[in-house]
């Protein structure tokens, strides 16, 4: 009557698989909580549907030129020209390559 015994009940791998399922559910719940958080920057940009207005100031010797973004999509070819860093007070610093 050995064939009537359930060998799957003693398998330790099944309990590990169940733990993995529990962790996947917990991770999914945490990701949903993060996305619904009102202080999430990514959720606020996606829900608004519009790009925030940004401006850029360029100084060439004594000339100071200010550019503002528009809602139009830009395209073109280019190469990396440098790196921009945001300081703790909100200012942006551009460092050419």
N, CA, C and O atoms as a DFTB+ gen file, in Angstrom:
388 C
 N C O
     1  1       0.805      -1.190       0.000
     2  2       0.000       0.000       0.000
     3  2       0.861       1.271       0.000
     4  3       0.393       2.360       0.333
     5  1       2.097       1.102      -0.374
     6  2       2.994       2.252      -0.414
     7  2       2.577       3.249      -1.480
     8  3       2.838       4.442      -1.326
     9  1       1.941       2.808      -2.553
    10  2       1.544       3.720      -3.623
    11  2       0.426       4.674      -3.187
    12  3       0.166       5.650      -3.891
    13  1      -0.234       4.433      -2.072
    14  2      -1.282       5.319      -1.583
    15  2      -0.712       6.486      -0.774
    16  3      -1.417       7.463      -0.523
    17  1       0.546       6.394      -0.369
    18  2       1.147       7.483       0.403
    19  2       1.479       8.656      -0.528
    20  3       1.867       8.469      -1.682
    21  1       1.319       9.839      -0.003
    22  2       1.559      11.048      -0.798
    23  2       3.001      11.513      -0.596
    24  3       3.344      12.051       0.456
    25  1       3.840      11.302      -1.608
    26  2       5.239      11.701      -1.510
    27  2       5.418      13.212      -1.662
    28  3       6.420      13.753      -1.194
    29  1       4.487      13.900      -2.296
    30  2       4.615      15.343      -2.517
    31  2       4.462      16.135      -1.224
    32  3       4.953      17.261      -1.138
    33  1       3.799      15.581      -0.226
    34  2       3.619      16.286       1.041
    35  2       4.934      16.440       1.782
    36  3       5.074      17.365       2.583
    37  1       5.891      15.575       1.545
    38  2       7.177      15.625       2.230
    39  2       8.235      16.386       1.440
    40  3       9.375      16.477       1.895
    41  1       7.910      16.921       0.304
    42  2       8.881      17.579      -0.553
    43  2       9.203      18.973       0.005
    44  3       8.308      19.817       0.029
    45  1      10.432      19.255       0.453
    46  2      10.770      20.577       1.008
    47  2      10.808      21.671      -0.059
    48  3      10.703      22.853       0.270
    49  1      10.953      21.302      -1.304
    50  2      10.997      22.295      -2.370
    51  2       9.650      23.007      -2.542
    52  3       9.612      24.166      -2.955
    53  1       8.559      22.327      -2.232
    54  2       7.237      22.948      -2.354
    55  2       7.060      24.096      -1.363
    56  3       6.424      25.098      -1.689
    57  1       7.607      23.965      -0.173
    58  2       7.494      25.062       0.795
    59  2       8.335      26.256       0.360
    60  3       7.951      27.398       0.613
    61  1       9.469      26.018      -0.285
    62  2      10.298      27.120      -0.789
    63  2       9.565      27.848      -1.907
    64  3       9.603      29.077      -1.973
    65  1       8.910      27.116      -2.773
    66  2       8.154      27.732      -3.860
    67  2       7.011      28.569      -3.296
    68  3       6.719      29.645      -3.818
    69  1       6.366      28.090      -2.243
    70  2       5.297      28.861      -1.616
    71  2       5.841      30.151      -1.005
    72  3       5.179      31.187      -1.078
    73  1       7.035      30.110      -0.403
    74  2       7.640      31.325       0.142
    75  2       7.945      32.333      -0.964
    76  3       7.748      33.534      -0.782
    77  1       8.418      31.853      -2.094
    78  2       8.704      32.741      -3.225
    79  2       7.412      33.409      -3.691
    80  3       7.422      34.600      -4.004
    81  1       6.316      32.681      -3.743
    82  2       5.028      33.264      -4.125
    83  2       4.596      34.348      -3.146
    84  3       4.090      35.392      -3.557
    85  1       4.791      34.107      -1.868
    86  2       4.428      35.105      -0.851
    87  2       5.270      36.359      -1.022
    88  3       4.746      37.470      -0.934
    89  1       6.565      36.200      -1.265
    90  2       7.433      37.363      -1.453
    91  2       7.056      38.144      -2.709
    92  3       7.124      39.373      -2.708
    93  1       6.666      37.465      -3.762
    94  2       6.238      38.162      -4.975
    95  2       4.992      38.996      -4.722
    96  3       4.881      40.112      -5.231
    97  1       4.064      38.475      -3.951
    98  2       2.854      39.231      -3.619
    99  2       3.202      40.444      -2.766
   100  3       2.656      41.526      -2.984
   101  1       4.102      40.282      -1.800
   102  2       4.509      41.412      -0.946
   103  2       5.217      42.476      -1.783
   104  3       4.963      43.666      -1.593
   105  1       6.087      42.083      -2.692
   106  2       6.790      43.048      -3.552
   107  2       5.794      43.797      -4.433
   108  3       5.916      45.009      -4.612
   109  1       4.810      43.088      -4.983
   110  2       3.803      43.754      -5.812
   111  2       3.011      44.764      -4.991
   112  3       2.724      45.856      -5.480
   113  1       2.654      44.424      -3.758
   114  2       1.907      45.366      -2.907
   115  2       2.751      46.585      -2.580
   116  3       2.236      47.703      -2.559
   117  1       4.043      46.390      -2.323
   118  2       4.916      47.528      -2.039
   119  2       5.066      48.441      -3.248
   120  3       5.082      49.663      -3.100
   121  1       5.175      47.869      -4.435
   122  2       5.296      48.698      -5.637
   123  2       4.025      49.498      -5.881
   124  3       4.098      50.659      -6.286
   125  1       2.873      48.905      -5.645
   126  2       1.609      49.634      -5.793
   127  2       1.539      50.767      -4.782
   128  3       1.096      51.865      -5.116
   129  1       1.974      50.513      -3.540
   130  2       1.961      51.562      -2.515
   131  2       2.903      52.705      -2.882
   132  3       2.583      53.869      -2.642
   133  1       4.058      52.385      -3.460
   134  2       5.011      53.427      -3.856
   135  2       4.446      54.262      -4.992
   136  3       4.576      55.486      -4.979
   137  1       3.821      53.625      -5.971
   138  2       3.282      54.364      -7.109
   139  2       2.098      55.242      -6.726
   140  3       1.869      56.275      -7.355
   141  1       1.345      54.849      -5.706
   142  2       0.186      55.645      -5.295
   143  2       0.542      56.722      -4.285
   144  3      -0.325      57.499      -3.886
   145  1       1.801      56.786      -3.863
   146  2       2.248      57.786      -2.906
   147  2       2.206      59.166      -3.566
   148  3       2.765      59.338      -4.650
   149  1       1.553      60.157      -2.936
   150  2       1.458      61.487      -3.573
   151  2       2.798      62.199      -3.703
   152  3       2.920      63.099      -4.534
   153  1       3.793      61.839      -2.925
   154  2       5.092      62.500      -3.041
   155  2       5.975      61.854      -4.095
   156  3       7.124      62.263      -4.261
   157  1       5.471      60.855      -4.812
   158  2       6.223      60.196      -5.879
   159  2       6.304      61.133      -7.084
   160  3       5.275      61.516      -7.641
   161  1       7.515      61.503      -7.486
   162  2       7.684      62.436      -8.600
   163  2       7.246      61.829      -9.917
   164  3       6.703      62.535     -10.767
   165  1       7.469      60.541     -10.107
   166  2       7.143      59.906     -11.373
   167  2       5.636      59.800     -11.568
   168  3       5.146      59.972     -12.684
   169  1       4.903      59.523     -10.512
   170  2       3.451      59.395     -10.620
   171  2       2.819      60.752     -10.908
   172  3       1.855      60.823     -11.670
   173  1       3.331      61.821     -10.325
   174  2       2.744      63.135     -10.557
   175  2       2.981      63.611     -11.985
   176  3       2.118      64.278     -12.555
   177  1       4.131      63.284     -12.578
   178  2       4.386      63.670     -13.957
   179  2       3.550      62.855     -14.916
   180  3       3.062      63.393     -15.910
   181  1       3.370      61.584     -14.651
   182  2       2.595      60.730     -15.545
   183  2       1.116      61.082     -15.494
   184  3       0.432      61.011     -16.515
   185  1       0.607      61.461     -14.316
   186  2      -0.812      61.753     -14.202
   187  2      -1.166      63.120     -14.778
   188  3      -2.294      63.326     -15.227
   189  1      -0.217      64.057     -14.772
   190  2      -0.529      65.380     -15.291
   191  2      -0.614      65.374     -16.812
   192  3      -1.415      66.112     -17.387
   193  1       0.187      64.565     -17.462
   194  2       0.140      64.453     -18.910
   195  2       0.844      65.584     -19.641
   196  3       0.903      65.567     -20.871
   197  1       1.372      66.555     -18.934
   198  2       2.056      67.669     -19.565
   199  2       3.447      67.797     -18.959
   200  3       3.649      67.534     -17.773
   201  1       4.389      68.197     -19.778
   202  2       5.748      68.408     -19.276
   203  2       5.800      69.717     -18.510
   204  3       5.193      70.708     -18.917
   205  1       6.522      69.720     -17.404
   206  2       6.655      70.951     -16.637
   207  2       7.525      71.927     -17.426
   208  3       8.392      71.529     -18.204
   209  1       7.269      73.212     -17.203
   210  2       8.052      74.218     -17.920
   211  2       9.461      74.259     -17.349
   212  3       9.655      74.316     -16.135
   213  1      10.423      74.231     -18.233
   214  2      11.818      74.296     -17.832
   215  2      12.486      75.388     -18.650
   216  3      12.085      75.678     -19.777
   217  1      13.503      75.979     -18.067
   218  2      14.249      76.978     -18.822
   219  2      15.737      76.711     -18.677
   220  3      16.176      76.024     -17.754
   221  1      16.500      77.265     -19.602
   222  2      17.938      77.070     -19.622
   223  2      18.576      78.420     -19.917
   224  3      18.153      79.132     -20.828
   225  1      19.585      78.762     -19.147
   226  2      20.305      80.011     -19.343
   227  2      21.721      79.686     -19.791
   228  3      22.421      78.899     -19.153
   229  1      22.138      80.305     -20.901
   230  2      23.468      80.066     -21.457
   231  2      24.226      81.391     -21.474
   232  3      23.715      82.417     -21.923
   233  1      25.455      81.338     -20.975
   234  2      26.279      82.548     -20.953
   235  2      27.459      82.357     -21.882
   236  3      28.290      81.473     -21.669
   237  1      27.533      83.178     -22.905
   238  2      28.674      83.214     -23.820
   239  2      29.366      84.547     -23.600
   240  3      28.832      85.595     -23.964
   241  1      30.536      84.513     -23.012
   242  2      31.309      85.693     -22.626
   243  2      30.410      86.647     -21.840
   244  3      30.115      86.374     -20.677
   245  1      29.969      87.750     -22.431
   246  2      29.127      88.699     -21.696
   247  2      27.655      88.562     -22.042
   248  3      26.806      89.148     -21.370
   249  1      27.337      87.797     -23.080
   250  2      25.944      87.622     -23.495
   251  2      25.281      86.542     -22.645
   252  3      25.878      85.506     -22.354
   253  1      24.052      86.800     -22.258
   254  2      23.272      85.856     -21.471
   255  2      21.990      85.542     -22.238
   256  3      21.179      86.437     -22.475
   257  1      21.800      84.299     -22.624
   258  2      20.651      83.892     -23.422
   259  2      19.803      82.916     -22.615
   260  3      20.328      81.979     -22.014
   261  1      18.484      83.140     -22.604
   262  2      17.574      82.273     -21.866
   263  2      16.662      81.558     -22.859
   264  3      16.057      82.184     -23.730
   265  1      16.573      80.232     -22.712
   266  2      15.705      79.410     -23.544
   267  2      14.624      78.791     -22.669
   268  3      14.895      78.365     -21.546
   269  1      13.390      78.742     -23.185
   270  2      12.301      78.078     -22.474
   271  2      11.768      76.939     -23.326
   272  3      11.774      77.008     -24.555
   273  1      11.308      75.894     -22.659
   274  2      10.790      74.739     -23.374
   275  2       9.374      75.005     -23.849
   276  3       8.669      75.861     -23.316
   277  1       8.977      74.260     -24.853
   278  2       7.604      74.309     -25.331
   279  2       7.040      72.902     -25.297
   280  3       7.754      71.953     -24.971
   281  1       5.771      72.760     -25.629
   282  2       5.144      71.445     -25.585
   283  2       5.414      70.633     -26.850
   284  3       4.967      69.490     -26.948
   285  1       6.131      71.196     -27.814
   286  2       6.433      70.493     -29.060
   287  2       7.540      69.465     -28.826
   288  3       8.432      69.663     -28.001
   289  1       7.460      68.385     -29.561
   290  2       8.456      67.321     -29.462
   291  2       9.638      67.657     -30.363
   292  3       9.453      67.955     -31.543
   293  1      10.841      67.612     -29.820
   294  2      12.029      67.900     -30.601
   295  2      12.717      66.620     -31.028
   296  3      12.586      65.585     -30.374
   297  1      13.434      66.692     -32.104
   298  2      14.182      65.527     -32.556
   299  2      15.393      65.998     -33.332
   300  3      15.453      67.146     -33.771
   301  1      16.334      65.131     -33.495
   302  2      17.539      65.460     -34.233
   303  2      18.667      64.550     -33.842
   304  3      18.497      63.630     -33.041
   305  1      19.822      64.810     -34.413
   306  2      20.997      64.007     -34.113
   307  2      21.968      64.866     -33.335
   308  3      22.062      66.073     -33.554
   309  1      22.686      64.239     -32.428
   310  2      23.641      64.985     -31.639
   311  2      24.570      64.055     -30.891
   312  3      24.448      62.832     -30.960
   313  1      25.496      64.656     -30.180
   314  2      26.449      63.910     -29.367
   315  2      26.450      64.500     -27.970
   316  3      26.035      65.641     -27.763
   317  1      26.911      63.725     -27.031
   318  2      26.973      64.189     -25.657
   319  2      27.981      65.332     -25.557
   320  3      29.110      65.229     -26.038
   321  1      27.548      66.429     -24.920
   322  2      28.397      67.608     -24.845
   323  2      28.895      67.884     -23.435
   324  3      29.812      68.686     -23.257
   325  1      28.315      67.240     -22.430
   326  2      28.739      67.492     -21.066
   327  2      27.782      66.856     -20.082
   328  3      26.932      66.047     -20.455
   329  1      27.929      67.232     -18.812
   330  2      27.111      66.687     -17.740
   331  2      26.522      67.829     -16.934
   332  3      27.184      68.841     -16.704
   333  1      25.283      67.669     -16.506
   334  2      24.619      68.671     -15.692
   335  2      24.385      68.104     -14.301
   336  3      23.953      66.960     -14.157
   337  1      24.670      68.902     -13.274
   338  2      24.472      68.497     -11.890
   339  2      23.499      69.456     -11.224
   340  3      23.546      70.661     -11.469
   341  1      22.609      68.922     -10.376
   342  2      21.689      69.754      -9.604
   343  2      22.249      69.899      -8.192
   344  3      22.507      68.903      -7.515
   345  1      22.438      71.148      -7.749
   346  2      22.941      71.426      -6.417
   347  2      21.807      71.311      -5.401
   348  3      20.637      71.355      -5.783
   349  1      22.129      71.166      -4.119
   350  2      21.082      71.024      -3.103
   351  2      20.116      72.217      -3.045
   352  3      18.967      72.057      -2.633
   353  1      20.569      73.408      -3.451
   354  2      19.680      74.573      -3.425
   355  2      18.828      74.690      -4.693
   356  3      18.061      75.643      -4.824
   357  1      18.948      73.735      -5.634
   358  2      18.110      73.732      -6.823
   359  2      18.789      74.248      -8.080
   360  3      18.261      74.074      -9.179
   361  1      19.946      74.878      -7.943
   362  2      20.640      75.386      -9.122
   363  2      21.210      74.240      -9.931
   364  3      21.516      73.178      -9.389
   365  1      21.354      74.458     -11.244
   366  2      21.918      73.457     -12.147
   367  2      23.282      73.940     -12.609
   368  3      23.442      75.104     -12.978
   369  1      24.268      73.044     -12.589
   370  2      25.621      73.359     -13.033
   371  2      25.952      72.471     -14.222
   372  3      25.808      71.252     -14.136
   373  1      26.389      73.052     -15.321
   374  2      26.764      72.325     -16.529
   375  2      28.280      72.243     -16.609
   376  3      28.963      73.263     -16.526
   377  1      28.812      71.033     -16.769
   378  2      30.252      70.836     -16.899
   379  2      30.508      70.237     -18.268
   380  3      30.107      69.102     -18.525
   381  1      31.180      70.990     -19.174
   382  2      31.472      70.458     -20.509
   383  2      32.446      69.274     -20.429
   384  3      33.279      69.196     -19.525
   385  1      32.321      68.357     -21.396
   386  2      33.241      67.205     -21.456
   387  2      34.594      67.631     -21.946
   388  3      35.497      66.804     -22.063
